[in-house]
Amino acid sequence: MTLDIERLKAMGADELSVLLSPDNVERPAVIKLAAEAGFADAQALYGQMLLDGTGVGKDEGAAIRWFRKAAEQGHAMAINMIGRCYDLGWGVPVDKARAAEWFKIAADMGLEWGLYNYATLLALGQGVAEDKPAALELFRKAAAMGNAKAINFVGSFYEDGWVVDRDMAVAAYHYRRAAEGGDFRGCFNHARMLASTGDIDGALPWLARVGDNATPAFMAKAEAWLVASGEARLRSEGVAALNGRQSCGDNAPI
């Protein structure tokens, strides 16, 4: 069967779902065709594929162009991804102020990642005036939607006493939830809280999970913290666990 834009537009949801299945080797071509046909979801997805180089050649400049096409149709995730491009310099120069503008639009649409990303810039004062109370409100909204990174950030507010009274028990609760949700910072912070109570055995499995999706920069900071620890076992076994050199129980990703 020859697939063209007109046939694609005439397809029902079930037929289109089969074509977009990850098992279909022609999926990238189908997504590209659907994007060219004007489907916003496909445009956003194709932009992500170009950004990551998944199934197609990596092209950050083309990625943001497709995100913009989807954004013009009100696609919240595409709007958020334009913000990410400006935030991190993917296909465009870094511009925190423009990133904040796009994140705010996505946040106002109720997208959890828009809420999280805009809150992060508000908390750090990047691209917008620092506003930690507003940031906490947005983090809580994203956390209520199950966003593990937002849950971890709420924990940091309680640990550092930002906006709220410092409460290590509440911080530890949020770090545990973030860790269980798969956030690498949450995993590290949960391990750190456990180690602070002397529960090294409980901390090691969570340290082993940090590397599942942590950035190299975070891994370096985490290792530096462990190396500087005054607890000998945490220094030796913690660094080994962090770098996957030790079996520490169930390390399956969530």
N, C-alpha and C positions, 0 to 999 in steps of 0.2 A: 504494500500500500504506500502510495506517495502522499506524504503529509505536507500540506501547505497551509497558509494562514487562514484561508476561507474554511477549510475542513476543520482546522483547530477551533475556530470561532464557533462552529456549529456543534462541537462536541458537548456531550453532557458531562456532569461532574464525575460520574463513575468512570467513564472512558478516559477522561483526562487524568484521573488519579492513577490509572494503570500505566499510562505513558510516563508519568512523573515518579513512578516507583524507583527507589534507589537501585533495584535489581535490573532496571532497563538500561542497557549499555548506550542507548541513544538518548538518555535523559538530558545531557547537556545541550544537545542539538534541539530537543523539544523545548527546553526552557528558553533557549535563545529565540526560537521561533515564536513562542508565546509572548516573550518580552517585546519582540518586534511587532506582534499583533496588538500590543497595547494593554496586556494584562498586568496590572500593577504588582500583584504578588510575584509574577514571573520576573518583572523588571527588578524588583528588590532582590530576589533570589539570584538572578543572573549577575547583578552587581556584586553580591557577596561572593559568588564563585570567582569572578574576576579579581576581587580583592584578595582572596585566599589562594588563587591559582588552583582551584579544585575542579578538575575535569576540563579546564580551559587554561590557556596561558595567562599568567599573572599580569594584570594591567590595572594599576590603581587609578590612573587617569580615566580610563573607560568605566571603571567601577563607579566612580562618583557621578559620571554622566548618567548612568542607568539609575542610580539612586535618585538623582534629580527628576528623571522622568516619572518614577513612581511617586516621589514626593509631590509632584504637581497634581497627582490624583488623590492626594491626602493620605498616602500610605505612611502610617506612624513609624514603623520600623525603618523605612527608608529615610524618613526625616531624621530619626535618631542617628542613623549611620552617616548621614552628611555631617552631623555634629561630631561623630567619632573621627571622620576624616580630617576635619579642621582641628580637632583636639590633638591628634597624633601625627598630623602631617602626611596622611595617606593620599597621594595624588594631588595635594594642594599644600601650600605653606602652612605651618602651624599658625593658628589664629584662635586663641582661646575665647575672645569676645564673640566671634562668629559661631564658634562651637556652642557657646552658652545660648546664643539666640536660637539655634536649631534644637538644642536639648530642651529648652523651655517650651518650644512648640510641642515637642513629643510628650513632655511632662504634662502640659495642659490638656493633651488628648488622653491622658491616663495611662500611657505606656509605662510599664514598670521600669524598663531600662532608661527611658527618658527621665523618669523621676530620679532614678539612681544617679545618672550622669550629671543632671543639672544640680542635684543636691551636692555632689562631689565638688563641683566648681564653686558653689556657694560656700561650702565648708572651708575650702582652701583659699577662697578669694582670688580665683583664677578666671580672668575674663569678665568678672562681675565683682561688685563690692562684696567683701566677706559678710555673710549673714548666717551664722551658725543656728540661730533659732529656726529660720526658714528651712535651712538644710535638714535639721533634725525632723521637722514635720514631714518633709518629702521622703526622707529615709524611712520613716515609720510607715508611710503609705506604701512604699515599695516593699518593705518588710512584711506588711500585712498581706501582700500578694505572693509572698514566698520567695522573694529575691534574697538569696543567701548573702550576697555582697552587701546589700543594704542592712541586713540583720547584723553582720559583722561591724559595720560602721556605727550602728546604734550602740553596740557594745563598747566601741572606743569612746563614745560620748560619755558613757557612764564610768569608764575607767579613768578618763582624763578630767572628768568634772566639767565638761563643756555644756553650758546651758542648764544642765541638771546637776543635782548634788552627786558627788563622787560616790559610787556604790559598786564595790568589786563583785559582790554576789550577783547583782543584776548584769554587770559586764560579763561575768563568767557564763551566765545563763545564755546570753545572746551569742557569745563565742561558740558555745557548744552547739546551739541551733545552726549557726552558720557553718560549722564544721560538718555537721550531719547533712547539711544541704550541699556540701561539696566545694565550698569556697576555700581556696588554698590559704588565704589570710586567716580565715576562721579556723582552719585546721591548726595552723601554727599558734594562734592566740589561745585556742582551747588547750593545746599541749602546754603552752607556757603557764596557763592558769593551773593546770593539773600539777605541773612540776613545782610551782610555787607552794603547793600544799604538801610536797614530798612524794607525790604519786608519780614517780618516774616510770613505773611499769605502765600506768595508764597513759602517760604522755607519749611514749615511744611509738605506738601504732599510729597516732595522729601526725607525728612528725614524718612518718613514712609515707603518709598520704599527701603531704605538701607538694612533693615533686610531681604528682600526677598532672597538674596543670599550672604550676607556678611559673612566673617569668624568671629568666636567669638573674635579673637584678634582685628580685625578691629572695631567690635561693641564696645569693651571696650575702644579703643582709641577715637572713635567718641563720646561716652558718656562722657568721661573725658573732651574732648574739650568743649562740651556743658555745662557741670557743671561749667567749669572755665569761661564761657562767662560772660561778664559784663552786658549783656542785660537780665533782669529778666524774661521776657516772653520766650525768647529763651531757657533759662535754664529750666524752668518748662515745657512748652508745647513742646519744642524740644526734651527733654529726653523722655517724654511720647509718642510722635510720633515715635521716634526712636525705642522704645520698643513695639510698637503696642498697646498702651493703649489709643489711641485716634483716632477717625475717622477724617481723613484729606483728604477727597475727594476720587478720583479714585485711588486705590492702586493696581489695577490689574497688574500683571506682563506683560511685553511686549510680 
